């Protein structure tokens, strides 16, 4: 099992989780309910200076700026919709997601356990 360290704002609205070996990192906003896209240029800040990363995320949230969990596009909260699981997606990514689900249905890419398209299966 990999040990993880958590860093968060006092109100716990922004959270960064880093593995002890610094290879894995994830970030969450809205109290851990929405994943926060980490750009490749920011990855080292999140891995090696998570306190600064949490302040960076908090600054974005205070300014009302959210990121698409898939592509990283930034905008105001009302420009996004909830996607699958803990994703907040822009209009383009939602359209791609819907297309992927429809394609799974057409091609028969269905989970044998839950009978849902594989792109939305949680089994």
N, C-alpha and C positions, 0 to 999 in steps of 0.2 A: 504494500500500500504506500502511496506517495503522500508524504506529509505536506500540508499546505499552510501558508500564512495568509491571514486576512488583514487588509488595511481598509479603513472606512472613515467617512466623515462622522463627527459627533452625532448627527441626526440619523446616521446609517442610511442615507439616501444614495450614496455612491460607495461602491465596494470594489476592491481589486483583490483577486485571489492569485497568489504566486506559489508554485511548488518550491519545495526546499532546494531542489537542484537548479532552479531558475529556468527550466526548459519550458514549462507550461505556465501560461498566464491567461486570466479571463477578467473581464470587467463588467459591472452591472450598475444600473441606475434605477431610480424609483424604488429604493429599498430592496434591490435585488430581484425585481420582477421583470426587468427589461435588460437584455444583453447590450453591451456597449461595444461597438466595432472599434478594434484597435488597428490603426493603420501600420503598415510595415515600418514606416519611419519613426513611429512612436513605440514600437515593441520594446526597445532597449530601456526607454524611460519606465515603462510599466514593469519590466522584469527587475531592473536594478535600482530604481528609485520610485517605489510604489507610493510613497508619501506625496511626492511631487505629482504623480499621475492622478491621485485622488483629488488634489487641489485643482488640477487641470480640468478634471471631469466636473467638479463642483462649480468652477467658473462657467463652464458651458451650460450647466443646468440653471444657474442663477440668471444667465442671459437668455434663457428660454430656448437654447439650441439643442436639438436632439440629432442623433445619427441613425441612419438606416443600419440595422443589424447585419445586413447582407453585403451592401456595397460601400457603406461609410458616407453616403451623401448627407450633408447637413442641412437642416431647415427647422422651421417652427413646428411645434408638436402637432398642430392640426393638419400638417401636410403629410402625416404618416398614418398608417393603419397597422393594427396588430396582425402579425403573421402567425406562423405555426410555432407552438411552444412559447418561448419568451422573446420572440422576435418583434421588433418594431420596424416595419418596412415602408420604403417609399413607394410611390405609385408604380414605377417601372418594375420593381422587384415583386410587388404583389401580382402584377400582370404575368410575370414570368412564372411565379408560383402557381397561379391558377392554370396557366397553360401546361405546366408540368403535371399537375393533378389530372387534367383532362387527357393528356397523353397517356398517363398510366392507365386510365380507365379504358381508352381505346385499344391499347396494346395488351391488356390483360395483366399488367404488372400489379397484381393484387396480393396482399398478404394472406397467407393461408390460415392464419389464426384469427385475425380480426375482420378479414374481408374488406379492408379499406385499401385505397391506393397506397403503394409503398411510400410515396412522397409525404404522406400524412400519417403513416403507421407509427405507433409508439411501442410496439411489441419488443 
